[in-house]
Amino acid sequence: MSLFAAARAPRHVVFGRGQRAAVAGYARDLGNRALICTDERLGGSRELAELVDSLAVAGIESVVFDRTLPEVPLSSIDRCVEAGRAFGPDMVIGLGGGSCLDIAKAASLMLAHGGSIRDYYGEFKVPGPVLPIIAIPTTAGTGSEATPVAVVADTERTLKVGIASPHLIPHVAICDPELTYSAPSGLAAVAGADAMVHAIEAYTAIRRDPVPRITQEHVFLGKNAISDSYALLAIAHLGQSLERAVKDATDHEARDGVMFGALAAGMAFGVAGCSAAHAIQYPVGASTHTTHGAGVACLLPYAMEYNLPAAKPEMARVADALGLPPTEGGQVERAYAAIDAIARLFGVIGIPKSLRLLGLREDKLGWVAEQSLGATRLVKNNPRQLDLEAMTTIVGTAFSGDRLGLRRQIALEA
């Protein structure tokens, strides 16, 4: 296949310690009224006070919505939009974890186009530009500061719902790793594991025929030359830093590396997309009420085992990016080494090794397999075809924890 590349990213991406002080300069170019979306924990923080003060010095009036709820329920979006509409902002600033960045995207969309948030579920439903978004993540995982998707929780639906449009990519992403230094080890683990899943699923995503309208027909295009570069960059930094960052919160170099890896992973999957582990996590998360990062990380080694026949070269390159020593045998053995290394890493940082340990009930397995197929944007991105039989296999094996049994089964089928 001929060389093909595509990129969608914020207009400005800034990474580094202390770079949050640059926000006001970028905001000044966008207007003089800012809606700040954050949560209750950050609502009384020194970081928020410094942000508000720096905006004021730059002549920018701001109003703070600090009632963002985890998973972004629609009621939380409605309250945020109501506060924003009364204020009339020129821009929306998201400060916090993935939920704070997602609600900033949703608010910027609703303030620009109105209607119901349900009008925009799916891909390419946003009719035009939204209010400019400045994204300031305080966790290192979701990559939402660089992606075209906002995930929300609709109480009328069992699963979370995605709104995917290039219009939702933030105008500015400011990634200051100092904002992650206070994160407890458990949060650093699940957030960093989420980033690793983003990177590996982006790198092993389907490679589509690059027809001339591919960028208009898919928000998530599948792997390409640019997304591959970001994905491998992310895998390398996360592989070097994640375990250290979880074990020692004072290892600031490691925390920097994880945040940089999360940003690079966001740049990768924001174009290439994710696949099976994310699709299955939607119903798993709804059933177990466990964190997104723990769910996708638990599932990834099983999804990799299933996908190996369709992604051997890519998984072998994952081993290289992780810096694994040479292995005997060919490409398949190198790919196995990558999967084993990811499973080991996730185990060391405390990710449950099976869906049973994650809290999924056995009587939910069939329901999870069926519901997973509903995440079309993820299912169609998988390198190997996913149908109910395939989902049942992955989910059942992930529940039992018999990853090597799945490996033997796949090898016999090959």
Salt bridges, closest charged atoms under 4 A:
GLU47 OE2 - ARG46 NH2 3.45
GLU50 OE2 - ARG46 NH1 2.96
GLU61 OE1 - ARG33 NH1 2.94
ASP66 OD1 - ARG67 NH1 2.70
GLU71 OE1 - LYS160 NZ 2.95
GLU123 OE1 - LYS380 NZ 3.20
ASP154 OD2 - ARG118 NE 2.82
GLU156 OE2 - ARG118 NH2 3.39
ASP176 OD2 - ARG20 NH1 2.68
GLU178 OE1 - ARG20 NH1 2.84
ASP194 OD1 - HIS198 NE2 3.10
ASP194 OD1 - HIS278 NE2 3.81
ASP194 OD1 - HIS292 NE2 3.33
GLU201 OE1 - HIS278 ND1 2.82
ASP228 OD2 - ARG207 NH2 3.99
ASP228 OD1 - LYS223 NZ 2.85
GLU243 OE2 - LYS247 NZ 2.79
GLU243 OE1 - ARG344 NH2 2.96
ASP251 OD2 - ARG244 NE 3.06
GLU253 OE1 - ARG244 NH2 3.25
ASP256 OD2 - ARG17 NE 2.67
GLU305 OE2 - ARG403 NH1 2.82
GLU305 OE2 - ARG407 NH2 2.72
ASP320 OD1 - ARG334 NH2 2.94
ASP340 OD1 - ARG403 NH1 2.99
ASP340 OD1 - ARG407 NH2 2.79
ASP363 OD1 - ARG361 NE 3.06
GLU413 OE1 - ARG384 NH2 3.54
